Amino acid sequence: MERARRGDEGAFAEAYRIVHPGLLGYLRGIVGEDAEDVASDAWLEIARDLGRFRGDGAGFRGWTATIARHRALDHLRRVRARPRPARFEQDLLELPAAGDAAGEALDALSTETALALIAGLPRDQAEAVLLRVVVGLDGPSAARVLGKRPGAVRSAAHRGLRRLAKQLKGRGR
């Protein structure tokens, strides 16, 4: 991270390759089909402000998730102000933490199916699940991104994952 902070393009490209897939999955859970556009906005801001970042790789993942979340919330506000005839995707923002149910629930599904199921969760649960399972943040990092206590994020993630597991059992998976 230090090399990337000092302007090493190769180091930044490597950080991007590691972080981008999880970040994109997180954004798909929040803004759906507009995730690529929101991710582009987020990466522009990340690149612009990288010199101010202090921390290691795990800290970078949390920092980028925070920036992406802010860009996603801005996007959702714009969409609400100027609605378009598309899917209603406002309830995708908050997902719960990972646990044993994460592997069982999400391993059996395609990415699209998993994100659609997660989108059906209450916002706090959805965003906690996305940050913990898709982005791979630990509890305290996810809590910082969401501006909540780690225990609240852990509980929301657990509730969301249990709900997903019940839905999957109901589908015969």
Residue pairs with C-beta under 8 A, 6 or more apart in sequence:
1 11
1 15
1 53
1 55
1 56
1 57
1 59
1 60
3 10
3 11
4 11
4 12
4 14
4 15
4 50
5 50
5 51
5 53
12 47
12 50
15 57
15 60
16 43
18 57
19 60
19 61
19 64
20 39
20 43
22 61
22 134
22 135
22 136
23 39
23 42
23 64
23 65
23 68
23 135
24 35
24 36
24 39
25 111
25 115
25 130
25 134
25 135
26 65
26 68
26 69
26 130
26 131
26 134
26 135
27 35
27 38
27 39
27 42
27 68
27 72
28 35
28 111
28 115
29 92
29 95
29 115
29 118
29 119
29 126
29 127
29 129
29 130
29 134
30 38
30 69
30 72
30 76
30 89
30 92
30 93
30 127
30 130
31 38
31 72
31 75
31 76
31 89
31 92
32 87
32 89
32 92
32 119
33 86
33 87
34 75
34 79
37 75
38 68
38 71
38 72
38 75
39 68
41 71
41 75
42 64
42 67
42 68
42 71
45 67
45 71
46 63
46 64
46 67
49 67
53 59
53 60
53 63
55 63
58 138
58 141
59 141
61 135
61 136
61 137
61 141
62 137
62 141
62 142
62 144
62 145
65 131
65 135
65 137
65 141
65 142
65 145
66 144
66 145
69 127
69 145
69 146
72 93
73 93
76 89
76 90
76 93
80 90
89 119
91 119
91 120
91 121
91 122
91 123
91 126
92 118
92 119
92 123
92 126
92 127
93 123
93 124
93 126
93 127
94 122
94 123
94 124
94 125
94 126
94 127
94 128
94 146
94 156
95 118
95 121
95 124
95 125
95 126
95 127
95 128
95 129
95 130
95 131
95 132
95 133
95 134
95 156
95 157
95 160
96 121
96 124
96 125
96 126
96 128
96 129
96 132
96 153
96 154
96 155
96 156
96 157
96 158
96 159
96 160
96 161
97 128
97 129
97 132
97 139
97 142
97 153
97 154
97 155
97 156
97 157
97 158
97 161
98 129
98 132
98 133
98 157
98 161
99 157
99 158
99 161
101 158
101 161
101 162
101 164
101 165
102 129
102 132
102 133
102 161
104 165
104 168
105 114
105 117
105 161
105 164
105 165
105 168
106 114
106 133
106 164
108 168
108 173
109 117
109 168
109 173
117 164
117 167
117 168
118 126
118 129
118 130
118 160
118 164
119 126
120 167
121 129
121 160
121 163
121 164
122 160
124 152
124 156
125 156
125 157
125 159
125 160
125 163
126 160
127 146
127 156
128 142
128 146
128 153
128 154
128 156
128 157
128 160
129 157
129 160
129 161
129 164
131 137
131 141
131 142
131 145
131 146
131 153
132 138
132 139
132 142
132 153
132 157
133 157
133 161
135 142
137 145
139 150
139 153
139 154
140 150
142 150
142 153
142 157
143 149
143 150
143 152
143 153
146 153
